[in-house]
Amino acid sequence: MKISAVQLDVTLANRDTNFLKVRAKVKEAMVAEPDVIVLPELWDLGFFPKNALELGDEGGQQAQELLSALAKEYQVNLVGGSIVRREKDKIFNTQYVYNRQGDLVAEYDKVHLFSPSGEHMAFEAGNHLAVYELDGIKMGSIICYDLRFGEWVRMTALSGAQVLFVPAAWPHPRLNHWRLLNQVRAIENQLFVVSVNHAGEAYALNFCGHSQMIDPWGEVIVEAGEEEEIISGEIDFSVINDIRERINVFRDRRVELYEIKEKLEG
């Protein structure tokens, strides 16, 4: 399976400009003939406008129409990063996933909101996993800050996901965290990780790029630089079977011990 990741320099608070860019970049990505195209977090408005509630996509309709049309036009699976979805007086950081026929197969609201930036004050948190099938393969999604929560990623892996998509708006100076956490999640869950970041700037944030595809051994298949870029790489699912035969961490788990039964006082 070939996957293409679209690392974007998103224009803050300008949906029209970003929609035009996504159309162009998806067309450009199709030159590599991928099976799946992945977009970054909040590609519609950026991370995140002060007037995000006012600008939010009501019911996510505009994004859904665009993503569905692109998936159908190019007959490609499209993991739609995430957008600002408005539901009356609330907004969500929402991902939509479409198959080659342009059908919606998954919807995911970011579960862990980045409190240092005040995301938890503006957005509502999600409360469910995103595990779905594309071309008959189970895959899963998280969004940006979710990457720091190993329990959440493990639940996605335990649900059968063989590929984990991580759309993000991850800035400097935490590039090292970005690289290491993506590798660790791939290694500890024995799956492929496809992480797709922003390029460029917003407010005082300087996004670090370096979108990656990582195999279950933690080896980087392909990695972007810091500028706007499309990367493509091949995924060989036999690698998962190989590593799970050699080092079967799922078989060797001690689930009976993974519960805190008393409070520690000190």
C-alpha positions in Angstrom: 0.0 0.0 0.0 1.3 3.5 -0.9 0.5 6.4 1.4 1.1 10.1 0.6 1.2 12.7 3.4 0.5 16.4 2.6 2.5 18.7 4.9 0.9 22.1 4.5 1.6 25.7 5.3 -1.9 26.6 6.4 -3.2 30.2 6.1 -4.7 31.2 9.5 -8.4 31.9 9.5 -8.8 31.7 5.7 -10.9 28.7 4.6 -11.2 29.7 1.0 -7.4 29.9 0.5 -6.9 26.6 2.4 -9.6 24.8 0.4 -8.0 25.8 -2.9 -4.6 24.7 -1.6 -5.9 21.3 -0.5 -7.5 20.8 -3.9 -4.2 21.5 -5.6 -2.1 19.4 -3.2 -4.4 16.4 -3.5 -4.1 16.6 -7.3 -0.3 16.9 -6.9 -0.1 14.0 -4.5 -2.0 11.7 -7.0 1.1 11.8 -9.3 2.6 9.2 -7.0 -0.6 7.1 -7.4 -1.1 6.6 -3.6 -3.8 4.4 -2.1 -4.2 6.8 0.8 -3.7 10.6 1.1 -3.4 12.2 4.6 -3.9 15.8 5.5 -2.7 17.6 8.7 -4.6 18.9 11.7 -7.0 21.9 11.2 -6.0 22.4 7.6 -9.1 24.5 7.0 -8.4 27.4 9.4 -5.1 26.7 11.1 -4.3 26.1 14.8 -6.3 28.0 15.8 -7.9 31.3 15.1 -9.1 33.5 18.0 -12.5 33.7 16.3 -12.7 29.9 15.6 -16.3 29.6 16.9 -17.4 32.3 14.5 -15.5 30.8 11.6 -16.2 27.1 12.3 -17.7 24.9 9.6 -21.3 24.3 10.7 -21.8 20.5 11.0 -18.5 20.1 9.1 -20.5 20.3 5.9 -18.1 22.3 3.7 -15.1 20.1 4.6 -17.2 16.9 4.1 -18.3 18.0 0.7 -14.8 18.8 -0.4 -13.2 15.7 1.0 -15.9 13.4 -0.4 -15.6 15.0 -3.8 -11.8 14.7 -3.9 -11.9 11.0 -2.8 -14.4 10.2 -5.4 -12.8 12.2 -8.2 -9.4 10.6 -7.7 -10.7 7.2 -6.4 -8.3 7.5 -3.4 -8.8 6.9 0.3 -8.6 10.3 2.1 -7.7 10.7 5.8 -8.9 14.3 6.2 -6.6 15.6 8.9 -9.0 17.7 11.0 -11.1 20.8 10.7 -12.9 23.2 13.0 -16.5 21.7 13.2 -19.1 24.0 14.7 -22.3 22.6 16.3 -24.3 25.7 17.3 -22.3 27.3 20.1 -19.6 24.6 20.4 -16.6 23.7 18.2 -14.8 20.4 17.8 -11.4 19.4 16.3 -12.8 16.8 13.9 -11.4 14.4 11.4 -13.3 12.8 8.5 -12.1 9.7 6.6 -13.4 8.8 3.2 -13.0 5.7 1.0 -12.3 5.6 -2.7 -16.0 5.9 -3.5 -16.3 9.2 -1.5 -18.2 7.5 1.3 -17.6 8.6 4.9 -16.1 5.7 6.9 -15.0 7.4 10.1 -15.4 10.6 12.1 -13.1 11.4 15.1 -13.1 14.3 17.5 -9.7 15.1 19.2 -9.9 13.6 22.7 -6.9 15.3 24.4 -7.0 19.0 24.0 -3.8 21.0 24.4 -4.3 23.0 27.5 -1.0 25.0 27.3 -2.4 26.8 24.3 -6.0 27.1 25.7 -7.4 24.6 23.2 -9.5 23.1 26.0 -11.1 26.5 26.6 -12.2 26.8 22.9 -13.0 23.3 21.8 -15.1 20.4 23.1 -13.2 17.1 23.6 -14.2 13.9 21.9 -14.8 10.6 23.7 -14.4 7.7 21.2 -11.7 5.8 19.3 -11.4 6.0 15.5 -10.8 2.5 14.1 -12.0 1.8 10.5 -11.1 -0.1 7.4 -9.6 1.2 4.1 -9.1 -1.3 1.3 -9.9 -4.1 3.8 -7.1 -3.0 6.3 -7.9 -1.8 9.8 -6.5 1.6 10.6 -6.8 4.2 13.3 -6.5 7.9 13.9 -5.6 10.2 16.7 -4.8 14.0 16.5 -1.7 15.8 17.6 -1.6 16.0 21.5 -3.3 12.6 21.6 0.1 11.2 20.7 1.4 11.9 24.2 -1.2 9.5 25.7 0.1 6.0 25.3 -3.0 4.4 26.8 -5.1 5.9 24.1 -2.9 4.7 21.3 -2.7 1.2 22.8 -6.5 1.0 22.8 -6.4 1.8 19.1 -3.8 -0.9 18.5 -5.8 -3.4 20.6 -8.8 -2.7 18.4 -6.8 -4.1 15.5 -5.4 -1.0 13.8 -2.3 -1.8 11.7 -1.7 1.8 10.7 -2.0 4.8 12.9 -2.5 8.3 11.4 -1.4 11.3 13.4 -2.4 14.6 11.8 -0.9 17.5 13.8 0.1 21.1 14.2 3.3 20.5 16.2 5.7 23.4 16.8 9.3 24.0 17.7 11.0 23.7 20.1 9.4 20.2 20.5 10.7 18.6 17.3 12.6 16.0 19.3 9.4 15.0 21.1 7.6 14.8 17.8 10.1 12.4 16.3 10.6 10.3 19.4 6.9 9.9 20.3 6.0 8.8 16.8 8.8 6.2 16.8 7.9 4.9 20.3 4.2 4.6 19.4 5.1 2.5 16.3 7.5 0.3 18.3 5.4 -0.3 21.4 2.3 -1.0 19.4 4.0 -2.9 16.5 2.1 -0.9 13.8 2.9 1.7 11.1 2.7 5.3 12.1 2.0 8.0 9.5 2.3 11.5 11.1 1.4 14.6 9.1 2.4 18.0 10.5 2.1 21.7 9.5 4.8 23.9 8.0 5.0 27.6 8.5 3.9 29.8 11.4 0.8 31.0 13.3 0.8 33.6 16.0 4.0 32.8 17.9 4.1 29.2 16.8 6.7 28.0 14.3 5.6 24.5 13.1 8.4 22.0 12.9 7.2 19.9 9.9 9.0 16.6 9.7 6.0 14.5 8.7 7.0 10.8 8.9 6.2 7.3 8.0 7.5 4.8 10.5 7.5 1.0 10.4 6.8 -1.3 13.4 10.5 -1.6 14.1 10.7 2.1 14.5 12.6 2.6 11.3 11.7 5.8 9.3 10.5 5.0 5.8 10.3 8.6 4.7 10.5 12.0 6.4 9.8 15.5 5.3 11.8 18.6 6.0 10.3 21.8 7.6 8.8 23.4 4.4 5.6 22.6 2.7 6.0 19.1 1.1 4.3 15.9 0.0 6.0 12.7 1.0 5.1 9.2 -0.2 6.1 5.7 1.0 5.2 2.1 0.7 3.8 0.0 3.5 4.4 -3.7 3.6 2.0 -5.3 6.1 4.0 -8.5 6.3 6.4 -6.5 8.5 3.7 -6.5 11.2 3.4 -10.3 11.1 7.1 -10.7 11.2 7.7 -8.5 14.3 4.7 -10.0 16.1 6.1 -13.5 15.5 9.6 -12.5 16.8 8.5 -10.2 19.7 4.8 -10.7 20.5 4.2 -8.0 23.1 0.4 -8.5 22.8 0.6 -12.1 23.7 3.0 -11.4 26.6 0.9 -8.6 28.2 -0.1 -9.1 31.9 -3.5 -7.4 31.8 -4.4 -8.8 35.2 -1.8 -6.4 36.7 -2.7 -3.3 34.7 -5.1 -1.8 37.3 -4.4 0.5 40.2 -6.4 -1.1 43.0 -5.6 1.2 45.9 -4.8 4.9 46.3 -1.2 5.6 47.4 -0.9 8.0 50.3 2.2 9.8 51.3 
